[in-house]
Amino acid sequence: MILRIGWAPVVALLAVQAAHAQPVSYEEALRAARQDQAILQAGELRVDGAREVADAAAELPDPRLRGGVMNFPFTGPAAFETGRQMPTQLSIGVEQDIPNLAKRHARSGIANTDIRRAQARLGIAERDIDVAVGTAWLALHFAQRRLDLARSALSELQGFVPVANSAVASGSARPAESLAVRREILAIEDAITAIETDRETAQARLARYISLAKPVANGVAPAAEVYQPELREALEGNPELLLSDVARERAEAEIRLARADKRPDFGVNVSYGRRNPDFGDVVSVMGSVTLPIFAGRRQNPRIAAAEAEASAVRLEREDQLRELTAQLETDLAIWRGALRQWQRAQEQLLPLARDRASLETASYAAGRADLIDVISAKSALAFFELEILEREEAAVSAAVTLQLTYGERP
């Protein structure tokens, strides 16, 4: 018995789905994904926090308040009597350390690298979100196109069911031919089920980043072309390399800070002493300076360590540039291969499949071919068109991934 499908429930289901459809274009999806992402908000907070710290990095240390009793006698005739001797006093004062200017500038430089590091990490998060959203939208777009194509092919094949039944009833076709029709229909239905799974998966991936429960890809997909020289030129601005550049800048600031330790720091102390009224109160002003006279055992080792770290960071940056360059060339090769396969299938193989279906149909009409030959050709054409859409998706997805990963942000 030929499989028959009632279309009323299907139409009702499609109407319900359409009522809840939330169309979004490629550009709209990218913009929406950047508006409300917790990871991006966290990155922005870290940038703001680093800016707050940088504003205070070059400031002087907090002053110290000192107080106590000076020259208090605890032996002799005046023991434990604060007013018997002139040096005895109650003292209170303020002391301020003044690091040398080179040290303060180096600390400010380190704090500024913290800002740029937070910005670079935010850029990496933005890039990753762009890639995830772009590829998810493409997966949804092409799943919808494949689904439309598969449903159209199913409808066309179901149109052969009455013809096959009539041919079998009249004896002009073998009963096995009706089974062949059913087999082709079931194959298309299996393909539809798989495509629906792909569509729902893509919807879930896209809904992870945009506030749409059931997004529907609207509009055309981006082009499958990329400008290769532009991607190579933009590689220096890759957020991964920017993060390495920040690490290098921080290492150089650490060198300046270590060298600044060889310069003296200063300090000032102002105090007021309360004494016996017979002797009068006193005010003291004192200055201090550090003496970095043991640089060979203290400052020089730290300078050498900072310089070694800076050299290591520069070498790591060079290695990362090589790695990114190799990855870019690999991704470009994958894109070129996918593009050529799609173009070859579309320009050369698809016309052959269509010609075969047309010729089998004409031969059947002329009585020189069986119905099963027509159905087989139609089914093969449908599956090949689905494969071409998959090849197109691979080419476009590779191009979009290249642009979002290595190019300037849209």
C-alpha positions in Angstrom: 0.0 0.0 0.0 1.4 3.4 -1.0 2.2 5.8 2.0 -0.3 8.7 2.0 0.2 11.8 4.1 -2.6 14.0 5.4 -1.6 17.6 4.7 -4.1 19.3 7.1 -2.1 18.6 10.3 1.1 19.6 8.6 -0.3 22.9 7.4 -1.7 23.6 10.9 1.7 22.9 12.4 3.4 25.2 9.9 0.9 27.9 10.7 1.6 27.7 14.4 5.4 27.8 13.8 5.0 30.8 11.5 3.0 32.6 14.2 6.0 32.3 16.5 8.7 32.8 13.9 11.1 35.6 14.7 13.0 36.6 11.6 16.5 38.0 11.9 19.0 38.9 9.2 22.7 38.1 9.3 23.6 41.7 10.2 20.8 42.0 12.7 22.0 38.8 14.4 25.5 40.1 14.7 24.4 43.4 16.1 21.9 41.8 18.6 24.6 39.4 19.9 26.8 42.3 20.9 24.1 44.1 22.9 23.4 41.7 25.8 26.2 39.3 26.5 27.3 38.7 30.1 30.8 37.8 29.0 31.1 41.2 27.1 29.7 43.1 30.1 32.2 41.3 32.3 35.0 42.4 30.0 33.8 46.0 30.0 33.8 46.0 33.8 37.3 44.7 33.8 38.4 47.5 31.4 36.7 50.1 33.7 38.3 48.6 36.7 41.7 48.7 35.1 41.2 52.4 34.2 40.3 53.2 37.8 43.5 51.5 39.0 45.6 53.3 36.3 44.4 56.7 37.5 46.0 56.0 40.9 49.1 54.2 39.8 51.4 57.3 39.7 50.1 58.8 42.9 52.3 59.1 46.0 51.9 56.4 48.7 49.6 57.2 51.5 51.2 59.4 54.2 51.9 57.8 57.6 50.8 59.3 60.9 53.3 58.9 63.7 52.8 59.6 67.4 54.2 58.7 70.8 56.4 59.7 73.7 60.1 60.7 73.0 63.0 60.6 75.5 60.8 59.3 78.3 63.0 58.8 81.5 62.5 55.5 83.3 65.7 55.6 85.5 67.4 58.3 87.6 65.9 61.2 89.6 63.4 62.1 86.9 62.2 58.5 86.2 58.6 58.3 85.0 58.2 62.1 85.2 57.5 63.6 81.8 58.1 67.3 82.8 61.4 67.0 84.6 63.7 66.8 81.6 63.8 69.0 78.5 64.0 66.3 75.8 60.9 64.5 77.0 57.9 65.2 74.8 54.7 63.9 73.4 55.2 63.8 69.6 52.9 63.6 66.7 53.8 63.9 63.0 53.3 63.0 59.4 55.7 61.1 57.2 55.5 60.9 53.4 57.5 58.6 51.2 58.3 60.0 47.7 59.4 57.3 45.2 61.5 58.6 42.4 59.8 59.9 39.3 61.1 57.0 37.0 59.5 54.5 39.4 56.2 56.3 39.4 56.2 56.5 35.6 57.0 52.8 35.3 54.1 51.9 37.6 51.8 54.0 35.6 53.0 52.2 32.4 52.3 48.8 34.0 48.8 50.0 35.0 48.1 51.2 31.4 49.1 47.8 30.1 46.5 46.3 32.4 43.9 48.5 30.6 45.0 47.3 27.1 45.2 43.7 28.3 41.6 43.9 29.4 40.6 45.5 26.1 42.4 42.8 24.1 40.6 40.1 26.0 37.4 41.9 25.4 38.2 42.0 21.7 38.9 38.2 21.7 35.5 37.6 23.4 33.8 39.8 20.8 35.5 38.0 18.0 34.5 34.6 19.3 30.9 35.7 19.7 30.8 37.1 16.1 32.1 33.8 14.8 29.7 31.7 16.8 26.7 33.9 15.8 27.7 34.2 12.2 28.1 30.4 11.7 25.0 29.6 13.6 22.9 32.0 11.5 24.4 30.4 8.3 23.6 26.9 9.6 20.0 28.0 10.2 19.8 29.8 6.8 20.9 26.8 4.8 18.9 24.4 6.9 15.8 26.4 6.0 16.7 26.3 2.3 17.4 22.6 2.3 14.1 22.0 4.1 12.2 24.0 1.5 14.0 22.1 -1.3 13.4 18.7 0.3 9.7 19.4 1.0 9.3 20.5 -2.7 11.0 17.3 -3.8 8.7 15.2 -1.5 5.6 16.9 -3.0 6.8 16.2 -6.5 7.5 12.5 -5.7 4.1 12.1 -4.0 2.6 13.3 -7.3 3.9 10.1 -8.9 2.0 7.8 -6.4 -1.4 7.9 -8.3 0.5 7.3 -11.6 2.3 4.3 -10.2 -0.9 2.9 -8.7 -2.7 3.3 -12.0 0.2 1.7 -13.9 0.3 -1.3 -11.6 -3.5 -1.7 -11.7 -3.5 -1.6 -15.5 -0.6 -4.1 -15.7 1.7 -1.7 -17.6 4.1 -1.6 -14.6 5.3 -4.2 -12.2 4.1 -4.1 -8.5 7.7 -3.6 -7.4 7.7 -0.2 -9.0 5.2 1.1 -6.5 7.5 -0.1 -3.7 10.3 1.8 -5.4 8.3 5.0 -5.3 7.6 4.4 -1.6 11.3 3.8 -1.0 12.3 7.1 -2.6 9.6 9.0 -0.7 10.8 7.5 2.6 14.4 8.5 1.7 13.3 12.1 1.2 11.3 12.0 4.5 14.4 10.8 6.3 16.3 13.7 4.8 13.7 16.1 6.0 13.9 14.7 9.5 17.7 15.1 9.5 17.4 18.7 8.1 14.8 19.6 10.7 17.2 18.4 13.4 19.9 20.6 11.8 17.5 23.6 11.8 16.5 23.1 15.5 20.2 22.8 16.5 21.1 26.0 14.6 18.1 27.8 16.3 19.4 26.7 19.7 22.9 27.9 18.9 21.7 31.2 17.7 19.2 31.7 20.5 22.2 31.3 22.9 23.4 34.8 21.8 20.2 36.7 20.8 17.0 37.0 22.7 14.8 35.1 20.2 13.3 31.8 21.3 12.7 30.6 17.7 14.8 32.6 15.4 14.3 32.3 11.6 17.1 33.3 9.3 15.8 36.2 7.1 17.4 37.7 4.0 20.3 36.5 1.9 23.5 34.9 3.1 26.9 36.7 2.9 29.0 36.2 -0.2 31.4 33.3 -0.4 34.2 35.5 -1.5 37.0 37.0 0.6 39.9 39.3 -0.3 42.9 37.3 0.7 45.5 40.1 0.7 43.3 42.2 3.0 43.1 39.3 5.5 46.9 38.9 5.5 47.4 42.6 6.0 44.9 42.6 8.9 46.7 39.8 10.7 48.8 42.2 12.8 45.6 43.5 14.3 44.4 40.1 15.4 43.2 40.3 19.0 45.5 37.3 19.9 48.5 39.3 18.7 47.3 42.4 20.4 47.3 40.5 23.7 50.9 39.4 23.0 51.8 43.0 22.3 50.4 44.0 25.6 52.4 41.3 27.3 55.5 42.7 25.6 54.7 46.3 26.7 54.2 45.1 30.3 57.5 43.3 30.3 59.2 46.4 29.1 57.5 48.4 31.8 58.7 45.9 34.4 62.3 46.5 33.1 61.9 50.2 33.6 60.5 49.6 37.1 63.4 47.4 38.0 65.9 49.9 36.7 64.2 52.7 38.6 65.1 50.8 41.9 68.7 51.9 41.2 67.6 55.5 41.7 67.1 56.9 45.2 63.7 57.4 46.8 63.0 60.2 49.1 60.9 60.9 52.2 59.9 63.7 54.5 58.8 63.8 58.1 57.2 66.7 59.9 56.4 66.3 63.6 55.2 68.4 66.5 56.5 67.8 70.1 54.6 68.8 73.2 57.0 69.5 76.2 56.9 71.0 79.6 55.9 74.7 79.3 59.2 75.7 80.9 61.1 74.2 77.9 58.7 75.1 75.1 57.2 73.0 72.3 59.2 71.9 69.3 58.7 71.3 65.6 60.9 68.8 63.7 61.4 68.5 59.9 63.4 65.5 58.7 64.2 64.2 55.2 65.4 60.8 54.1 66.9 59.2 50.9 67.4 55.6 50.1 71.0 54.5 49.2 70.9 51.8 46.5 74.6 51.0 47.0 74.3 47.2 46.7 72.9 47.1 43.2 75.0 44.1 42.2 73.2 41.9 44.8 69.7 43.6 44.8 68.7 45.7 41.8 70.8 44.1 39.0 69.4 40.6 39.4 65.9 41.9 39.2 66.8 43.9 36.1 68.3 40.9 34.5 65.2 38.8 35.3 62.9 41.4 33.9 65.0 41.6 30.7 64.9 37.9 30.3 61.2 37.8 30.7 60.8 40.6 28.0 63.0 38.6 25.6 60.9 35.5 26.3 57.7 37.4 25.6 59.0 38.8 22.3 60.0 35.3 21.2 56.5 34.0 22.1 54.9 36.8 20.2 57.0 35.8 17.1 56.0 32.2 17.5 52.3 33.2 17.8 52.5 35.3 14.6 53.9 32.3 12.8 51.2 30.1 14.2 48.4 32.5 13.2 49.9 32.9 9.8 49.9 29.2 9.3 46.4 28.9 10.6 45.2 31.6 8.2 46.8 30.0 5.2 45.2 26.6 6.3 41.8 28.2 6.6 42.2 30.0 3.2 43.1 26.6 1.6 40.0 25.0 3.1 37.9 27.9 1.9 39.3 27.7 -1.7 38.7 24.0 -1.8 35.1 24.4 -0.6 34.5 27.2 -3.0 35.8 25.2 -6.0 33.8 22.1 -5.1 30.6 24.2 -4.8 31.2 26.0 -8.1 32.0 22.8 -9.9 28.9 21.1 -8.7 26.7 24.1 -9.5 28.1 24.9 -12.9 28.9 21.4 -14.3 27.4 18.6 -12.3 23.9 20.1 -11.6 23.1 20.7 -15.3 24.0 17.0 -16.0 21.6 15.8 -13.2 18.8 18.1 -14.5 19.4 16.9 -18.1 19.1 13.3 -16.9 15.8 14.0 -15.1 14.5 15.8 -18.2 15.6 13.0 -20.6 14.1 10.3 -18.4 10.8 12.2 -18.2 10.7 12.6 -22.0 11.6 9.0 -22.6 8.8 7.9 -20.2 6.4 10.1 -22.1 7.5 8.5 -25.3 7.1 5.0 -23.9 10.9 4.2 -23.9 11.5 4.3 -20.2 9.8 3.0 -17.1 8.3 5.1 -14.4 10.9 3.9 -11.9 13.6 5.5 -14.1 11.9 8.9 -13.9 11.4 8.6 -10.2 15.0 7.5 -9.6 16.3 10.5 -11.7 14.0 12.9 -9.9 15.1 11.6 -6.5 18.8 11.7 -7.4 18.4 15.3 -8.6 16.7 16.3 -5.3 19.5 14.7 -3.3 22.2 16.3 -5.5 20.6 19.7 -5.1 20.6 19.2 -1.3 24.3 18.3 -1.6 25.0 21.5 -3.6 23.4 23.5 -0.8 25.7 21.8 1.7 28.7 22.6 -0.5 27.5 26.2 -0.7 27.1 26.4 3.1 30.7 25.0 3.5 32.1 27.7 1.2 30.1 30.6 2.7 30.7 29.4 6.3 34.5 29.2 5.6 34.4 32.7 4.1 32.5 34.2 7.0 34.7 32.5 9.5 37.8 33.9 7.8 36.4 37.4 7.7 35.2 37.4 11.3 38.3 35.7 12.7 41.1 37.5 10.7 39.4 40.6 9.2 38.2 43.8 10.7 35.1 43.5 12.8 31.9 44.4 10.8 
